[in-house]
Amino acid sequence: MTSTSDSEIRSLIQQWIDAVKHKNLEGIAAPYSDDICAFDAIQTLQFKGKAAYRAHWEKCLEYCQGNMVFECEQLQIHGGSDVAFAHWLNKCGSGAEGEESCYMRVTMGLQRLGGQWQVVHEHWSAPFDMETQKALFNLKP
């Protein structure tokens, strides 16, 4: 991966994170390709297409009251000049002091389309306890 590609992807991810923190739906949807396939941790098995995933984000933002906690930790980027993937741990939640937050795992697939990096795949998940079938939202890095 070139340093330029790495820098461009880091910038895209930071702009996207800032958009989520500010509940800016247009900024959130901006880096997604029209035919994104997303596996989010809530609501449905998969989202196909930018419009469907944008609608999902809109619904998610309605549930986030107060300050938005959305922090990227341990970001890693791998790939070449036209295809790459990134993964990180994301602290997310809301509340007056961010007291309702947890860590999620994120993987993002990117492709350079029309000269710009776009997100073609996104996957959010939380580990779960196999015995209780409950998500483990209390884990910390």
C-alpha positions as CSV (number, residue, x, y, z in Angstrom):
1,M,0.0,0.0,0.0
2,T,1.4,3.4,-0.9
3,S,1.7,6.1,1.7
4,T,-0.7,8.2,-0.4
5,S,-3.4,5.5,-0.3
6,D,-2.9,5.0,3.4
7,S,-3.2,8.7,4.0
8,E,-6.3,9.0,1.8
9,I,-8.1,6.1,3.6
10,R,-7.2,7.4,7.1
11,S,-8.6,10.8,6.1
12,L,-11.8,9.2,4.7
13,I,-12.3,7.2,7.9
14,Q,-11.7,10.3,10.1
15,Q,-14.1,12.4,8.1
16,W,-16.7,9.6,8.3
17,I,-16.2,9.3,12.1
18,D,-16.6,13.1,12.5
19,A,-19.8,12.9,10.5
20,V,-21.2,10.2,12.8
21,K,-20.2,12.2,15.9
22,H,-22.0,15.2,14.5
23,K,-25.0,13.1,13.4
24,N,-24.4,14.4,9.8
25,L,-26.3,11.8,7.7
26,E,-25.0,13.2,4.4
27,G,-21.4,12.9,5.6
28,I,-22.0,9.4,6.9
29,A,-23.3,8.2,3.6
30,A,-20.8,10.1,1.4
31,P,-18.0,7.5,1.3
32,Y,-20.3,4.5,0.6
33,S,-20.4,3.1,-2.9
34,D,-23.9,2.9,-4.5
35,D,-23.7,-0.9,-4.4
36,I,-22.3,-1.3,-0.8
37,C,-23.0,-4.6,1.0
38,A,-23.0,-4.0,4.7
39,F,-23.3,-6.4,7.6
40,D,-24.3,-4.3,10.6
41,A,-24.6,-5.6,14.1
42,I,-28.3,-4.6,14.4
43,Q,-31.6,-4.9,12.8
44,T,-31.1,-7.1,9.7
45,L,-28.8,-9.7,8.2
46,Q,-27.4,-7.5,5.5
47,F,-28.0,-4.1,3.7
48,K,-27.6,-3.9,0.0
49,G,-27.1,-0.5,-1.6
50,K,-26.3,2.9,-0.4
51,A,-30.0,4.0,0.0
52,A,-30.8,1.0,2.3
53,Y,-27.7,1.5,4.4
54,R,-28.3,5.3,4.6
55,A,-31.8,4.6,5.8
56,H,-30.5,2.3,8.5
57,W,-28.0,4.9,9.7
58,E,-30.8,7.5,9.8
59,K,-32.8,5.1,12.1
60,C,-29.8,4.4,14.3
61,L,-29.1,8.2,14.8
62,E,-32.7,8.6,16.1
63,Y,-31.8,6.3,19.0
64,C,-28.7,8.2,19.9
65,Q,-29.7,10.9,22.4
66,G,-27.2,13.4,23.9
67,N,-23.5,13.4,23.1
68,M,-22.4,10.9,20.5
69,V,-19.4,8.7,21.5
70,F,-17.7,7.3,18.4
71,E,-14.0,6.6,18.7
72,C,-11.7,4.6,16.4
73,E,-8.9,2.6,18.2
74,Q,-6.2,0.3,16.8
75,L,-6.9,1.2,13.2
76,Q,-5.1,-1.0,10.7
77,I,-5.1,-0.5,6.9
78,H,-4.0,-3.1,4.4
79,G,-4.1,-3.2,0.6
80,G,-2.9,-1.9,-2.7
81,S,-3.4,1.1,-4.9
82,D,-7.1,0.2,-5.8
83,V,-8.4,-2.2,-3.2
84,A,-7.9,-2.1,0.6
85,F,-9.5,-3.0,3.9
86,A,-9.3,-1.4,7.3
87,H,-10.2,-2.8,10.7
88,W,-10.5,-1.3,14.1
89,L,-12.2,-1.3,17.5
90,N,-14.9,1.3,17.7
91,K,-16.1,2.7,21.0
92,C,-19.7,3.9,20.3
93,G,-22.7,5.0,22.2
94,S,-24.4,8.1,23.6
95,G,-25.6,9.8,26.7
96,A,-24.7,12.8,28.7
97,E,-21.2,11.6,29.6
98,G,-21.0,8.7,27.1
99,E,-22.0,6.3,29.9
100,E,-24.0,4.2,27.4
101,S,-21.1,3.1,25.3
102,C,-19.4,-0.2,24.2
103,Y,-16.8,-1.5,21.9
104,M,-17.7,-3.0,18.5
105,R,-15.5,-4.6,15.9
106,V,-15.4,-2.9,12.4
107,T,-14.1,-4.1,9.1
108,M,-14.3,-1.8,6.1
109,G,-13.6,-2.8,2.5
110,L,-12.6,0.0,0.1
111,Q,-12.1,0.3,-3.6
112,R,-10.8,3.2,-5.7
113,L,-13.7,4.0,-8.0
114,G,-13.5,7.0,-10.4
115,G,-10.3,8.1,-8.7
116,Q,-11.8,8.2,-5.2
117,W,-11.8,5.6,-2.4
118,Q,-15.3,4.3,-1.7
119,V,-16.5,1.9,0.9
120,V,-17.8,-1.2,-0.9
121,H,-18.3,-3.4,2.2
122,E,-18.7,-2.7,5.9
123,H,-19.0,-5.2,8.8
124,W,-19.9,-4.4,12.4
125,S,-20.0,-7.0,15.1
126,A,-19.8,-7.7,18.8
127,P,-18.5,-10.9,20.4
128,F,-21.1,-13.0,22.2
129,D,-21.3,-15.6,24.9
130,M,-22.2,-19.0,23.3
131,E,-23.8,-20.3,26.5
132,T,-26.1,-17.4,27.1
133,Q,-26.4,-16.2,23.5
134,K,-25.9,-12.6,24.8
135,A,-23.7,-10.0,23.3
136,L,-20.6,-9.1,25.3
137,F,-20.8,-5.3,25.3
138,N,-18.7,-4.9,28.5
139,L,-15.4,-6.0,26.9
140,K,-12.6,-3.5,26.7
141,P,-9.4,-3.6,24.6
